[in-house]
């Protein structure tokens, strides 16, 4: 099994990696979880559109959290 398909043992997360379309015996994966993963990826893409979040101008963690909360409100 490739390293990308092996679940990380320390945090208990399950990888959701769809197999290549030309693979002879495709690996099983949960298609519903993959759809939800895509939603999360799109949310982070929209969040990174805010320049202050992407470059992190704020020096303190609390101010950075405030900027992230503002970005989520704007989204």
C-alpha positions in Angstrom: 0.0 0.0 0.0 1.3 3.5 -0.9 2.1 5.9 2.0 -0.8 8.2 0.9 -3.3 5.3 1.4 -2.0 4.3 4.8 -3.9 5.8 7.7 -1.8 7.8 10.1 -1.7 5.9 13.4 -1.2 8.8 15.8 -4.3 10.9 15.1 -6.8 8.3 14.1 -7.8 9.9 10.8 -8.8 7.9 7.7 -7.4 9.0 4.4 -9.9 9.5 1.6 -7.9 9.0 -1.6 -9.9 7.9 -4.7 -8.1 5.4 -6.9 -6.8 6.3 -10.4 -9.4 5.7 -13.1 -7.1 3.4 -15.0 -6.3 1.1 -12.1 -7.1 -2.6 -12.7 -8.4 -3.4 -9.2 -9.4 0.0 -7.7 -9.2 0.4 -3.9 -12.4 1.0 -2.0 -13.1 4.5 -0.6 -16.2 6.1 0.9 -17.6 8.4 -1.8 -19.9 10.3 0.6 -16.9 11.2 2.8 -15.0 12.3 -0.3 -17.8 14.6 -1.2 -17.7 16.2 2.3 -13.9 16.5 2.0 -14.4 18.5 -1.2 -16.7 20.9 0.6 -14.1 21.5 3.3 -11.4 22.1 0.6 -13.6 24.7 -1.1 -14.2 26.4 2.2 -10.5 26.7 2.9 -10.0 28.0 -0.7 -12.5 30.8 -0.1 -10.9 31.5 3.3 -7.5 31.9 1.7 -8.9 34.5 -0.7 -8.7 36.9 2.3 -5.2 38.4 2.1 -4.9 38.9 5.8 -5.6 35.2 6.5 -3.3 34.0 3.8 -0.3 36.1 4.7 -1.0 36.4 8.5 -0.2 40.0 9.2 -1.3 39.8 12.8 1.4 39.0 15.3 -0.8 37.6 18.1 -2.9 34.5 18.0 -6.0 36.1 19.3 -5.9 38.8 16.6 -5.4 36.2 13.9 -8.4 34.3 15.3 -10.5 37.5 15.0 -9.5 37.9 11.4 -10.4 34.3 10.7 -13.8 34.7 12.4 -14.4 37.9 10.3 -13.6 36.0 7.1 -16.0 33.2 8.0 -18.7 35.8 8.6 -18.0 37.4 5.3 -18.1 34.1 3.5 
